[in-house]
Amino acid sequence: MTETKPRYKVTIRCSECGEKYILRGRPNSEGGYDTGFKRCVCGNETSFDIDVTPE
């Protein structure tokens, strides 16, 4: 049987335009969370406020 990692609610807010994204993610090997998020609609790829809570 495969072991599944717990899911987390990941809230990402862009520091440049203030856009807010609420996604689900799983922990990855680098210590972050895999959500599929790449960049904000304003083009920002680096400056975000991230909040993670268990689901």
mmCIF file as Biopython writes it, N, C-alpha, C and O atoms, coordinates in Angstrom:
data_model
#
loop_
_atom_site.group_PDB
_atom_site.id
_atom_site.type_symbol
_atom_site.label_atom_id
_atom_site.label_alt_id
_atom_site.label_comp_id
_atom_site.label_asym_id
_atom_site.label_entity_id
_atom_site.label_seq_id
_atom_site.pdbx_PDB_ins_code
_atom_site.Cartn_x
_atom_site.Cartn_y
_atom_site.Cartn_z
_atom_site.occupancy
_atom_site.B_iso_or_equiv
_atom_site.auth_seq_id
_atom_site.auth_asym_id
_atom_site.pdbx_PDB_model_num
ATOM 1   N N  . MET A ? 1  ? 0.837  -1.185 0.000   1.0 0.0 1  A 1 
ATOM 2   C CA . MET A ? 1  ? 0.000  0.000  0.000   1.0 0.0 1  A 1 
ATOM 3   C C  . MET A ? 1  ? 0.884  1.251  0.000   1.0 0.0 1  A 1 
ATOM 4   O O  . MET A ? 1  ? 1.938  1.261  0.636   1.0 0.0 1  A 1 
ATOM 5   N N  . THR A ? 2  ? 0.472  2.280  -0.693  1.0 0.0 2  A 1 
ATOM 6   C CA . THR A ? 2  ? 1.278  3.506  -0.742  1.0 0.0 2  A 1 
ATOM 7   C C  . THR A ? 2  ? 0.969  4.403  0.445   1.0 0.0 2  A 1 
ATOM 8   O O  . THR A ? 2  ? -0.171 4.497  0.902   1.0 0.0 2  A 1 
ATOM 9   N N  . GLU A ? 3  ? 1.995  5.046  0.922   1.0 0.0 3  A 1 
ATOM 10  C CA . GLU A ? 3  ? 1.842  5.972  2.039   1.0 0.0 3  A 1 
ATOM 11  C C  . GLU A ? 3  ? 1.590  7.366  1.484   1.0 0.0 3  A 1 
ATOM 12  O O  . GLU A ? 3  ? 2.348  7.845  0.640   1.0 0.0 3  A 1 
ATOM 13  N N  . THR A ? 4  ? 0.530  8.019  1.951   1.0 0.0 4  A 1 
ATOM 14  C CA . THR A ? 4  ? 0.231  9.374  1.483   1.0 0.0 4  A 1 
ATOM 15  C C  . THR A ? 4  ? 0.638  10.386 2.543   1.0 0.0 4  A 1 
ATOM 16  O O  . THR A ? 4  ? 0.474  10.155 3.741   1.0 0.0 4  A 1 
ATOM 17  N N  . LYS A ? 5  ? 1.162  11.490 2.091   1.0 0.0 5  A 1 
ATOM 18  C CA . LYS A ? 5  ? 1.552  12.569 2.995   1.0 0.0 5  A 1 
ATOM 19  C C  . LYS A ? 5  ? 0.321  13.391 3.336   1.0 0.0 5  A 1 
ATOM 20  O O  . LYS A ? 5  ? -0.589 13.500 2.514   1.0 0.0 5  A 1 
ATOM 21  N N  . PRO A ? 6  ? 0.271  13.972 4.528   1.0 0.0 6  A 1 
ATOM 22  C CA . PRO A ? 6  ? -0.888 14.801 4.890   1.0 0.0 6  A 1 
ATOM 23  C C  . PRO A ? 6  ? -0.960 16.056 4.019   1.0 0.0 6  A 1 
ATOM 24  O O  . PRO A ? 6  ? 0.061  16.573 3.566   1.0 0.0 6  A 1 
ATOM 25  N N  . ARG A ? 7  ? -2.177 16.532 3.795   1.0 0.0 7  A 1 
ATOM 26  C CA . ARG A ? 7  ? -2.362 17.750 3.005   1.0 0.0 7  A 1 
ATOM 27  C C  . ARG A ? 7  ? -2.477 18.946 3.933   1.0 0.0 7  A 1 
ATOM 28  O O  . ARG A ? 7  ? -2.906 18.826 5.081   1.0 0.0 7  A 1 
ATOM 29  N N  . TYR A ? 8  ? -2.085 20.105 3.411   1.0 0.0 8  A 1 
ATOM 30  C CA . TYR A ? 8  ? -2.124 21.349 4.158   1.0 0.0 8  A 1 
ATOM 31  C C  . TYR A ? 8  ? -2.818 22.414 3.336   1.0 0.0 8  A 1 
ATOM 32  O O  . TYR A ? 8  ? -2.776 22.390 2.106   1.0 0.0 8  A 1 
ATOM 33  N N  . LYS A ? 9  ? -3.461 23.353 4.025   1.0 0.0 9  A 1 
ATOM 34  C CA . LYS A ? 9  ? -4.049 24.526 3.373   1.0 0.0 9  A 1 
ATOM 35  C C  . LYS A ? 9  ? -2.951 25.577 3.314   1.0 0.0 9  A 1 
ATOM 36  O O  . LYS A ? 9  ? -2.445 26.009 4.350   1.0 0.0 9  A 1 
ATOM 37  N N  . VAL A ? 10 ? -2.583 25.986 2.116   1.0 0.0 10 A 1 
ATOM 38  C CA . VAL A ? 10 ? -1.499 26.944 1.909   1.0 0.0 10 A 1 
ATOM 39  C C  . VAL A ? 10 ? -2.103 28.244 1.373   1.0 0.0 10 A 1 
ATOM 40  O O  . VAL A ? 10 ? -2.684 28.268 0.289   1.0 0.0 10 A 1 
ATOM 41  N N  . THR A ? 11 ? -1.957 29.316 2.143   1.0 0.0 11 A 1 
ATOM 42  C CA . THR A ? 11 ? -2.443 30.630 1.728   1.0 0.0 11 A 1 
ATOM 43  C C  . THR A ? 11 ? -1.243 31.456 1.283   1.0 0.0 11 A 1 
ATOM 44  O O  . THR A ? 11 ? -0.312 31.684 2.056   1.0 0.0 11 A 1 
ATOM 45  N N  . ILE A ? 12 ? -1.273 31.900 0.036   1.0 0.0 12 A 1 
ATOM 46  C CA . ILE A ? 12 ? -0.173 32.667 -0.543  1.0 0.0 12 A 1 
ATOM 47  C C  . ILE A ? 12 ? -0.688 34.063 -0.870  1.0 0.0 12 A 1 
ATOM 48  O O  . ILE A ? 12 ? -1.681 34.202 -1.585  1.0 0.0 12 A 1 
ATOM 49  N N  . ARG A ? 13 ? -0.022 35.102 -0.355  1.0 0.0 13 A 1 
ATOM 50  C CA . ARG A ? 13 ? -0.385 36.488 -0.667  1.0 0.0 13 A 1 
ATOM 51  C C  . ARG A ? 13 ? 0.816  37.167 -1.312  1.0 0.0 13 A 1 
ATOM 52  O O  . ARG A ? 13 ? 1.922  37.138 -0.772  1.0 0.0 13 A 1 
ATOM 53  N N  . CYS A ? 14 ? 0.593  37.773 -2.463  1.0 0.0 14 A 1 
ATOM 54  C CA . CYS A ? 14 ? 1.646  38.477 -3.201  1.0 0.0 14 A 1 
ATOM 55  C C  . CYS A ? 14 ? 2.005  39.759 -2.457  1.0 0.0 14 A 1 
ATOM 56  O O  . CYS A ? 14 ? 1.125  40.538 -2.093  1.0 0.0 14 A 1 
ATOM 57  N N  . SER A ? 15 ? 3.294  39.973 -2.234  1.0 0.0 15 A 1 
ATOM 58  C CA . SER A ? 15 ? 3.763  41.177 -1.548  1.0 0.0 15 A 1 
ATOM 59  C C  . SER A ? 15 ? 3.728  42.408 -2.447  1.0 0.0 15 A 1 
ATOM 60  O O  . SER A ? 15 ? 3.786  43.535 -1.954  1.0 0.0 15 A 1 
ATOM 61  N N  . GLU A ? 16 ? 3.635  42.205 -3.755  1.0 0.0 16 A 1 
ATOM 62  C CA . GLU A ? 16 ? 3.652  43.338 -4.681  1.0 0.0 16 A 1 
ATOM 63  C C  . GLU A ? 16 ? 2.252  43.879 -4.983  1.0 0.0 16 A 1 
ATOM 64  O O  . GLU A ? 16 ? 2.042  45.091 -4.936  1.0 0.0 16 A 1 
ATOM 65  N N  . CYS A ? 17 ? 1.286  42.996 -5.295  1.0 0.0 17 A 1 
ATOM 66  C CA . CYS A ? 17 ? -0.041 43.478 -5.681  1.0 0.0 17 A 1 
ATOM 67  C C  . CYS A ? 17 ? -1.133 43.132 -4.663  1.0 0.0 17 A 1 
ATOM 68  O O  . CYS A ? 17 ? -2.235 43.677 -4.737  1.0 0.0 17 A 1 
ATOM 69  N N  . GLY A ? 18 ? -0.841 42.229 -3.712  1.0 0.0 18 A 1 
ATOM 70  C CA . GLY A ? 18 ? -1.817 41.876 -2.683  1.0 0.0 18 A 1 
ATOM 71  C C  . GLY A ? 18 ? -2.760 40.750 -3.061  1.0 0.0 18 A 1 
ATOM 72  O O  . GLY A ? 18 ? -3.627 40.392 -2.264  1.0 0.0 18 A 1 
ATOM 73  N N  . GLU A ? 19 ? -2.621 40.182 -4.247  1.0 0.0 19 A 1 
ATOM 74  C CA . GLU A ? 19 ? -3.477 39.066 -4.678  1.0 0.0 19 A 1 
ATOM 75  C C  . GLU A ? 19 ? -3.312 37.892 -3.716  1.0 0.0 19 A 1 
ATOM 76  O O  . GLU A ? 19 ? -2.208 37.627 -3.239  1.0 0.0 19 A 1 
ATOM 77  N N  . LYS A ? 20 ? -4.417 37.184 -3.430  1.0 0.0 20 A 1 
ATOM 78  C CA . LYS A ? 20 ? -4.406 36.087 -2.459  1.0 0.0 20 A 1 
ATOM 79  C C  . LYS A ? 20 ? -4.810 34.792 -3.140  1.0 0.0 20 A 1 
ATOM 80  O O  . LYS A ? 20 ? -5.779 34.761 -3.898  1.0 0.0 20 A 1 
ATOM 81  N N  . TYR A ? 21 ? -4.069 33.720 -2.872  1.0 0.0 21 A 1 
ATOM 82  C CA . TYR A ? 21 ? -4.344 32.394 -3.414  1.0 0.0 21 A 1 
ATOM 83  C C  . TYR A ? 21 ? -4.471 31.415 -2.255  1.0 0.0 21 A 1 
ATOM 84  O O  . TYR A ? 21 ? -3.650 31.426 -1.337  1.0 0.0 21 A 1 
ATOM 85  N N  . ILE A ? 22 ? -5.490 30.574 -2.294  1.0 0.0 22 A 1 
ATOM 86  C CA . ILE A ? 22 ? -5.658 29.535 -1.276  1.0 0.0 22 A 1 
ATOM 87  C C  . ILE A ? 22 ? -5.584 28.197 -2.005  1.0 0.0 22 A 1 
ATOM 88  O O  . ILE A ? 22 ? -6.417 27.893 -2.859  1.0 0.0 22 A 1 
ATOM 89  N N  . LEU A ? 23 ? -4.569 27.399 -1.652  1.0 0.0 23 A 1 
ATOM 90  C CA . LEU A ? 23 ? -4.303 26.137 -2.341  1.0 0.0 23 A 1 
ATOM 91  C C  . LEU A ? 23 ? -4.141 25.007 -1.337  1.0 0.0 23 A 1 
ATOM 92  O O  . LEU A ? 23 ? -4.004 25.244 -0.136  1.0 0.0 23 A 1 
ATOM 93  N N  . ARG A ? 24 ? -4.159 23.783 -1.835  1.0 0.0 24 A 1 
ATOM 94  C CA . ARG A ? 24 ? -3.832 22.623 -1.013  1.0 0.0 24 A 1 
ATOM 95  C C  . ARG A ? 24 ? -2.465 22.125 -1.448  1.0 0.0 24 A 1 
ATOM 96  O O  . ARG A ? 24 ? -2.139 22.120 -2.635  1.0 0.0 24 A 1 
ATOM 97  N N  . GLY A ? 25 ? -1.664 21.703 -0.465  1.0 0.0 25 A 1 
ATOM 98  C CA . GLY A ? 25 ? -0.332 21.224 -0.797  1.0 0.0 25 A 1 
ATOM 99  C C  . GLY A ? 25 ? 0.123  20.113 0.122   1.0 0.0 25 A 1 
ATOM 100 O O  . GLY A ? 25 ? -0.450 19.880 1.186   1.0 0.0 25 A 1 
ATOM 101 N N  . ARG A ? 26 ? 1.160  19.438 -0.312  1.0 0.0 26 A 1 
ATOM 102 C CA . ARG A ? 26 ? 1.787  18.369 0.472   1.0 0.0 26 A 1 
ATOM 103 C C  . ARG A ? 26 ? 3.254  18.723 0.688   1.0 0.0 26 A 1 
ATOM 104 O O  . ARG A ? 26 ? 3.869  19.357 -0.169  1.0 0.0 26 A 1 
ATOM 105 N N  . PRO A ? 27 ? 3.818  18.322 1.819   1.0 0.0 27 A 1 
ATOM 106 C CA . PRO A ? 27 ? 5.235  18.620 2.082   1.0 0.0 27 A 1 
ATOM 107 C C  . PRO A ? 27 ? 6.137  17.987 1.021   1.0 0.0 27 A 1 
ATOM 108 O O  . PRO A ? 27 ? 5.868  16.884 0.546   1.0 0.0 27 A 1 
ATOM 109 N N  . ASN A ? 28 ? 7.210  18.696 0.653   1.0 0.0 28 A 1 
ATOM 110 C CA . ASN A ? 28 ? 8.179  18.133 -0.292  1.0 0.0 28 A 1 
ATOM 111 C C  . ASN A ? 28 ? 9.515  17.911 0.411   1.0 0.0 28 A 1 
ATOM 112 O O  . ASN A ? 28 ? 9.663  18.237 1.589   1.0 0.0 28 A 1 
ATOM 113 N N  . SER A ? 29 ? 10.469 17.367 -0.298  1.0 0.0 29 A 1 
ATOM 114 C CA . SER A ? 29 ? 11.765 17.004 0.292   1.0 0.0 29 A 1 
ATOM 115 C C  . SER A ? 29 ? 12.638 18.219 0.614   1.0 0.0 29 A 1 
ATOM 116 O O  . SER A ? 29 ? 13.578 18.091 1.399   1.0 0.0 29 A 1 
ATOM 117 N N  . GLU A ? 30 ? 12.362 19.397 0.033   1.0 0.0 30 A 1 
ATOM 118 C CA . GLU A ? 30 ? 13.151 20.599 0.305   1.0 0.0 30 A 1 
ATOM 119 C C  . GLU A ? 30 ? 12.653 21.372 1.524   1.0 0.0 30 A 1 
ATOM 120 O O  . GLU A ? 30 ? 13.233 22.400 1.876   1.0 0.0 30 A 1 
ATOM 121 N N  . GLY A ? 31 ? 11.592 20.898 2.172   1.0 0.0 31 A 1 
ATOM 122 C CA . GLY A ? 31 ? 11.057 21.585 3.337   1.0 0.0 31 A 1 
ATOM 123 C C  . GLY A ? 31 ? 9.926  22.531 3.019   1.0 0.0 31 A 1 
ATOM 124 O O  . GLY A ? 31 ? 9.400  23.178 3.924   1.0 0.0 31 A 1 
ATOM 125 N N  . GLY A ? 32 ? 9.537  22.634 1.771   1.0 0.0 32 A 1 
ATOM 126 C CA . GLY A ? 32 ? 8.426  23.486 1.364   1.0 0.0 32 A 1 
ATOM 127 C C  . GLY A ? 32 ? 7.182  22.657 1.131   1.0 0.0 32 A 1 
ATOM 128 O O  . GLY A ? 32 ? 7.046  21.556 1.665   1.0 0.0 32 A 1 
ATOM 129 N N  . TYR A ? 33 ? 6.264  23.197 0.321   1.0 0.0 33 A 1 
ATOM 130 C CA . TYR A ? 33 ? 5.014  22.514 0.028   1.0 0.0 33 A 1 
ATOM 131 C C  . TYR A ? 33 ? 4.769  22.515 -1.472  1.0 0.0 33 A 1 
ATOM 132 O O  . TYR A ? 33 ? 4.950  23.538 -2.132  1.0 0.0 33 A 1 
ATOM 133 N N  . ASP A ? 34 ? 4.356  21.366 -2.015  1.0 0.0 34 A 1 
ATOM 134 C CA . ASP A ? 34 ? 4.025  21.253 -3.432  1.0 0.0 34 A 1 
ATOM 135 C C  . ASP A ? 34 ? 2.563  21.624 -3.632  1.0 0.0 34 A 1 
ATOM 136 O O  . ASP A ? 34 ? 1.666  20.911 -3.182  1.0 0.0 34 A 1 
ATOM 137 N N  . THR A ? 35 ? 2.327  22.750 -4.312  1.0 0.0 35 A 1 
ATOM 138 C CA . THR A ? 35 ? 0.967  23.210 -4.575  1.0 0.0 35 A 1 
ATOM 139 C C  . THR A ? 35 ? 0.713  23.379 -6.067  1.0 0.0 35 A 1 
ATOM 140 O O  . THR A ? 35 ? -0.442 23.438 -6.489  1.0 0.0 35 A 1 
ATOM 141 N N  . GLY A ? 36 ? 1.756  23.459 -6.863  1.0 0.0 36 A 1 
ATOM 142 C CA . GLY A ? 36 ? 1.617  23.738 -8.282  1.0 0.0 36 A 1 
ATOM 143 C C  . GLY A ? 36 ? 1.675  25.222 -8.589  1.0 0.0 36 A 1 
ATOM 144 O O  . GLY A ? 36 ? 1.618  25.606 -9.757  1.0 0.0 36 A 1 
ATOM 145 N N  . PHE A ? 37 ? 1.788  26.076 -7.562  1.0 0.0 37 A 1 
ATOM 146 C CA . PHE A ? 37 ? 1.832  27.524 -7.753  1.0 0.0 37 A 1 
ATOM 147 C C  . PHE A ? 37 ? 3.179  27.928 -8.352  1.0 0.0 37 A 1 
ATOM 148 O O  . PHE A ? 37 ? 4.228  27.500 -7.872  1.0 0.0 37 A 1 
ATOM 149 N N  . LYS A ? 38 ? 3.150  28.748 -9.395  1.0 0.0 38 A 1 
ATOM 150 C CA . LYS A ? 38 ? 4.379  29.203 -10.053 1.0 0.0 38 A 1 
ATOM 151 C C  . LYS A ? 38 ? 4.625  30.698 -9.856  1.0 0.0 38 A 1 
ATOM 152 O O  . LYS A ? 38 ? 5.706  31.096 -9.423  1.0 0.0 38 A 1 
ATOM 153 N N  . ARG A ? 39 ? 3.618  31.539 -10.176 1.0 0.0 39 A 1 
ATOM 154 C CA . ARG A ? 39 ? 3.776  32.980 -10.049 1.0 0.0 39 A 1 
ATOM 155 C C  . ARG A ? 39 ? 2.417  33.657 -9.982  1.0 0.0 39 A 1 
ATOM 156 O O  . ARG A ? 39 ? 1.392  33.081 -10.344 1.0 0.0 39 A 1 
ATOM 157 N N  . CYS A ? 40 ? 2.438  34.878 -9.514  1.0 0.0 40 A 1 
ATOM 158 C CA . CYS A ? 40 ? 1.230  35.704 -9.384  1.0 0.0 40 A 1 
ATOM 159 C C  . CYS A ? 40 ? 0.819  36.230 -10.759 1.0 0.0 40 A 1 
ATOM 160 O O  . CYS A ? 40 ? 1.616  36.224 -11.697 1.0 0.0 40 A 1 
ATOM 161 N N  . VAL A ? 41 ? -0.420 36.680 -10.868 1.0 0.0 41 A 1 
ATOM 162 C CA . VAL A ? 41 ? -0.895 37.250 -12.128 1.0 0.0 41 A 1 
ATOM 163 C C  . VAL A ? 41 ? -0.154 38.536 -12.498 1.0 0.0 41 A 1 
ATOM 164 O O  . VAL A ? 41 ? -0.137 38.923 -13.667 1.0 0.0 41 A 1 
ATOM 165 N N  . CYS A ? 42 ? 0.466  39.208 -11.502 1.0 0.0 42 A 1 
ATOM 166 C CA . CYS A ? 42 ? 1.221  40.434 -11.793 1.0 0.0 42 A 1 
ATOM 167 C C  . CYS A ? 42 ? 2.638  40.115 -12.296 1.0 0.0 42 A 1 
ATOM 168 O O  . CYS A ? 42 ? 3.370  41.028 -12.679 1.0 0.0 42 A 1 
ATOM 169 N N  . GLY A ? 43 ? 3.030  38.840 -12.301 1.0 0.0 43 A 1 
ATOM 170 C CA . GLY A ? 43 ? 4.347  38.452 -12.789 1.0 0.0 43 A 1 
ATOM 171 C C  . GLY A ? 43 ? 5.356  38.191 -11.684 1.0 0.0 43 A 1 
ATOM 172 O O  . GLY A ? 43 ? 6.463  37.734 -11.969 1.0 0.0 43 A 1 
ATOM 173 N N  . ASN A ? 44 ? 5.015  38.463 -10.441 1.0 0.0 44 A 1 
ATOM 174 C CA . ASN A ? 44 ? 5.913  38.243 -9.314  1.0 0.0 44 A 1 
ATOM 175 C C  . ASN A ? 44 ? 6.159  36.741 -9.125  1.0 0.0 44 A 1 
ATOM 176 O O  . ASN A ? 44 ? 5.212  35.954 -9.106  1.0 0.0 44 A 1 
ATOM 177 N N  . GLU A ? 45 ? 7.424  36.346 -8.987  1.0 0.0 45 A 1 
ATOM 178 C CA . GLU A ? 45 ? 7.774  34.942 -8.785  1.0 0.0 45 A 1 
ATOM 179 C C  . GLU A ? 45 ? 8.540  34.698 -7.489  1.0 0.0 45 A 1 
ATOM 180 O O  . GLU A ? 45 ? 8.854  33.550 -7.175  1.0 0.0 45 A 1 
ATOM 181 N N  . THR A ? 46 ? 8.852  35.759 -6.720  1.0 0.0 46 A 1 
ATOM 182 C CA . THR A ? 46 ? 9.736  35.562 -5.575  1.0 0.0 46 A 1 
ATOM 183 C C  . THR A ? 46 ? 9.237  36.108 -4.239  1.0 0.0 46 A 1 
ATOM 184 O O  . THR A ? 46 ? 9.569  35.535 -3.202  1.0 0.0 46 A 1 
ATOM 185 N N  . SER A ? 47 ? 8.473  37.162 -4.216  1.0 0.0 47 A 1 
ATOM 186 C CA . SER A ? 47 ? 8.132  37.839 -2.971  1.0 0.0 47 A 1 
ATOM 187 C C  . SER A ? 47 ? 6.692  37.536 -2.545  1.0 0.0 47 A 1 
ATOM 188 O O  . SER A ? 47 ? 5.749  38.168 -3.022  1.0 0.0 47 A 1 
ATOM 189 N N  . PHE A ? 48 ? 6.532  36.550 -1.630  1.0 0.0 48 A 1 
ATOM 190 C CA . PHE A ? 48 ? 5.210  36.139 -1.176  1.0 0.0 48 A 1 
ATOM 191 C C  . PHE A ? 48 ? 5.185  35.984 0.330   1.0 0.0 48 A 1 
ATOM 192 O O  . PHE A ? 48 ? 6.205  35.676 0.948   1.0 0.0 48 A 1 
ATOM 193 N N  . ASP A ? 49 ? 4.005  36.200 0.928   1.0 0.0 49 A 1 
ATOM 194 C CA . ASP A ? 49 ? 3.758  35.870 2.323   1.0 0.0 49 A 1 
ATOM 195 C C  . ASP A ? 49 ? 2.991  34.556 2.299   1.0 0.0 49 A 1 
ATOM 196 O O  . ASP A ? 49 ? 1.915  34.479 1.706   1.0 0.0 49 A 1 
ATOM 197 N N  . ILE A ? 50 ? 3.537  33.511 2.943   1.0 0.0 50 A 1 
ATOM 198 C CA . ILE A ? 50 ? 2.947  32.186 2.905   1.0 0.0 50 A 1 
ATOM 199 C C  . ILE A ? 50 ? 2.549  31.757 4.302   1.0 0.0 50 A 1 
ATOM 200 O O  . ILE A ? 50 ? 3.336  31.855 5.243   1.0 0.0 50 A 1 
ATOM 201 N N  . ASP A ? 51 ? 1.295  31.270 4.433   1.0 0.0 51 A 1 
ATOM 202 C CA . ASP A ? 51 ? 0.772  30.772 5.696   1.0 0.0 51 A 1 
ATOM 203 C C  . ASP A ? 51 ? 0.278  29.347 5.462   1.0 0.0 51 A 1 
ATOM 204 O O  . ASP A ? 51 ? -0.474 29.094 4.521   1.0 0.0 51 A 1 
ATOM 205 N N  . VAL A ? 52 ? 0.705  28.407 6.327   1.0 0.0 52 A 1 
ATOM 206 C CA . VAL A ? 52 ? 0.346  27.000 6.160   1.0 0.0 52 A 1 
ATOM 207 C C  . VAL A ? 52 ? -0.381 26.515 7.410   1.0 0.0 52 A 1 
ATOM 208 O O  . VAL A ? 52 ? 0.072  26.739 8.532   1.0 0.0 52 A 1 
ATOM 209 N N  . THR A ? 53 ? -1.529 25.841 7.198   1.0 0.0 53 A 1 
ATOM 210 C CA . THR A ? 53 ? -2.278 25.253 8.299   1.0 0.0 53 A 1 
ATOM 211 C C  . THR A ? 53 ? -2.676 23.826 7.918   1.0 0.0 53 A 1 
ATOM 212 O O  . THR A ? 53 ? -2.924 23.552 6.744   1.0 0.0 53 A 1 
ATOM 213 N N  . PRO A ? 54 ? -2.739 22.917 8.889   1.0 0.0 54 A 1 
ATOM 214 C CA . PRO A ? 54 ? -3.167 21.540 8.583   1.0 0.0 54 A 1 
ATOM 215 C C  . PRO A ? 54 ? -4.610 21.529 8.085   1.0 0.0 54 A 1 
ATOM 216 O O  . PRO A ? 54 ? -5.423 22.362 8.485   1.0 0.0 54 A 1 
ATOM 217 N N  . GLU A ? 55 ? -4.909 20.590 7.224   1.0 0.0 55 A 1 
ATOM 218 C CA . GLU A ? 55 ? -6.260 20.503 6.673   1.0 0.0 55 A 1 
ATOM 219 C C  . GLU A ? 55 ? -7.103 19.537 7.440   1.0 0.0 55 A 1 
ATOM 220 O O  . GLU A ? 55 ? -8.273 19.341 7.111   1.0 0.0 55 A 1 
#
